[in-house]
Amino acid sequence: EVQLVESGGGLVQPGGSLRLSCATSGFTFDDYAIAWFRQAPGKEREGVAVIAIGDGVTRYADSVKGRFTISGDNARNTVYLQMNSLKPEDTGVYYCAADWADTIASMGVFVREAYDYWGQGTQVTVSS
């Protein structure tokens, strides 16, 4: 059974940092692409960052480039999202999602429907 468990969310002031974790199990880590999506109240869920575990290739949404870094730890089957210089507009529920890397490559890295497996989400609030 595939499981994704997010952690690390919380309340942070603008300009601050947080590191989110997505602990995974139930699949061959190297074969998958794992992404972070976020959803703000009243808005669509949007892709933030993705990593293809096998070759380490990463992609970012324009809104987070230069501020967020996605990485994978093969020993722990865990993906991290380091978020720096946080802004109020980064507020939302952050979800990790996973699927076969080949599927993601063919359907689009930030297409929600391309991902079959999702975590429960973790709240990130950026506010003074």
C-alpha positions as CSV (number, residue, x, y, z in Angstrom):
1,E,0.0,0.0,0.0
2,V,1.4,3.4,-1.0
3,Q,1.5,5.9,1.8
4,L,2.6,9.5,1.8
5,V,2.8,11.4,5.1
6,E,3.6,15.1,5.3
7,S,5.0,16.9,8.3
8,G,6.7,20.2,9.1
9,G,4.0,22.8,8.5
10,G,3.3,25.6,10.9
11,L,3.0,29.3,11.5
12,V,6.0,31.5,10.4
13,Q,6.5,35.2,9.9
14,P,7.1,36.7,6.4
15,G,10.7,36.2,5.4
16,G,11.1,33.1,7.6
17,S,11.8,29.5,6.6
18,L,10.2,26.0,7.0
19,R,11.1,22.6,5.9
20,L,8.4,20.1,4.9
21,S,8.9,16.4,4.8
22,C,7.1,13.7,2.9
23,A,7.8,10.2,4.2
24,T,6.8,7.6,1.7
25,S,6.3,3.8,1.6
26,G,4.8,1.1,-0.5
27,F,6.6,1.7,-3.8
28,T,10.1,1.7,-5.4
29,F,11.3,5.1,-4.5
30,D,13.7,5.4,-7.5
31,D,10.9,4.8,-10.0
32,Y,8.7,7.6,-9.0
33,A,8.3,11.4,-9.3
34,I,7.2,13.2,-6.2
35,A,5.7,16.6,-6.2
36,W,4.5,19.2,-3.7
37,F,1.2,21.0,-4.4
38,R,-0.5,23.6,-2.3
39,Q,-4.0,24.9,-2.0
40,A,-4.9,28.3,-0.6
41,P,-8.5,28.9,0.7
42,G,-10.8,29.4,-2.3
43,K,-8.2,28.6,-4.9
44,E,-7.2,25.7,-7.1
45,R,-4.6,23.3,-5.9
46,E,-1.3,24.2,-7.7
47,G,2.0,22.5,-8.3
48,V,5.0,24.0,-6.5
49,A,7.9,21.7,-7.1
50,V,8.6,18.2,-8.3
51,I,11.6,15.8,-8.3
52,A,12.2,12.7,-10.4
53,I,13.9,10.5,-7.8
54,G,15.8,8.3,-10.3
55,D,17.8,11.1,-12.0
56,G,17.2,13.9,-9.5
57,V,15.7,16.3,-12.1
58,T,13.7,19.0,-10.4
59,R,11.1,21.6,-11.6
60,Y,9.6,24.6,-9.9
61,A,6.7,26.9,-10.3
62,D,7.8,30.4,-11.2
63,S,6.3,31.7,-8.0
64,V,8.8,29.8,-5.9
65,K,11.9,29.7,-8.0
66,G,15.0,30.8,-6.0
67,R,13.1,30.4,-2.7
68,F,12.1,26.8,-2.5
69,T,14.3,23.7,-2.9
70,I,13.0,20.1,-3.3
71,S,15.3,17.2,-2.5
72,G,15.1,13.5,-2.0
73,D,16.7,11.1,0.6
74,N,16.9,7.6,-0.9
75,A,18.0,6.1,2.4
76,R,14.9,7.4,4.2
77,N,12.5,7.3,1.2
78,T,11.6,10.9,2.1
79,V,11.3,14.0,0.0
80,Y,11.8,17.5,1.5
81,L,10.7,21.0,0.6
82,Q,12.9,23.7,2.0
83,M,11.0,27.0,1.9
84,N,12.9,30.2,2.4
85,S,11.9,33.9,2.2
86,L,8.3,32.9,2.8
87,K,5.5,35.3,1.8
88,P,1.9,35.6,3.0
89,E,0.9,34.3,-0.5
90,D,2.7,31.0,0.3
91,T,0.0,30.3,2.9
92,G,-2.0,27.1,2.2
93,V,-2.3,23.4,2.7
94,Y,0.8,21.7,1.2
95,Y,0.3,18.2,-0.2
96,C,2.9,15.7,-1.5
97,A,1.9,13.5,-4.4
98,A,3.6,10.6,-6.2
99,D,3.3,8.5,-9.3
100,W,5.5,6.7,-11.8
101,A,8.1,9.1,-13.2
102,D,7.3,8.1,-16.8
103,T,3.6,8.8,-16.2
104,I,4.4,12.3,-14.8
105,A,6.8,13.0,-17.7
106,S,4.1,12.2,-20.3
107,M,1.2,13.9,-18.6
108,G,2.9,17.0,-17.2
109,V,4.7,17.5,-13.9
110,F,2.1,19.9,-12.4
111,V,-1.0,18.2,-13.7
112,R,-3.0,17.1,-10.6
113,E,-4.7,14.2,-12.5
114,A,-1.3,12.7,-13.3
115,Y,-0.8,11.7,-9.6
116,D,-2.6,8.8,-8.1
117,Y,-1.1,9.0,-4.6
118,W,-1.6,11.9,-2.2
119,G,-0.8,12.7,1.4
120,Q,-3.2,14.2,3.9
121,G,-1.6,17.7,3.7
122,T,0.1,20.0,6.2
123,Q,-0.9,23.6,6.9
124,V,1.6,26.4,6.2
125,T,0.6,29.9,7.4
126,V,2.8,32.9,6.7
127,S,1.7,35.8,8.8
128,S,3.0,38.5,11.1
